[in-house]
Amino acid sequence: MRIFLLGKMLLLAGIMSLLMLTGCSSAKHAVNFKIHTEPEGAHIIYQQDGGAWIYLGLTPLDVVNVIPEDKLKSAHTSTLRAMRCGYLDQTKEWSGDSLVREVEEKGIIFWTPRLIKNNQ
């Protein structure tokens, strides 16, 4: 009975160690995005490397997005888009290293696009 229990405990410890190692293998950075549009009430979406768009919310917006460290290299891009009915979309893009540089210098990604009325 003791050997059976000891074996289960060792197996559980091994699984926990493996899970902790795989969880720590890819470092991630929390990036604070603070977005105000003029006028407020625009929908904000986020895209990494041309992938799927992720909805962040309505402006004014103060949100933290977790980005894997490998996506913060110069070859990668992060894109924000502001959209509101009756206005033209506004987009801003950063390379991975420029995003890191801005966060290091300012402590935050602050974007204030002025939306332009769509007269069409």
Order of alpha helices (4+ residues) and beta strands (2+ residues): alpha-beta-beta-beta-beta-beta-beta-alpha-beta
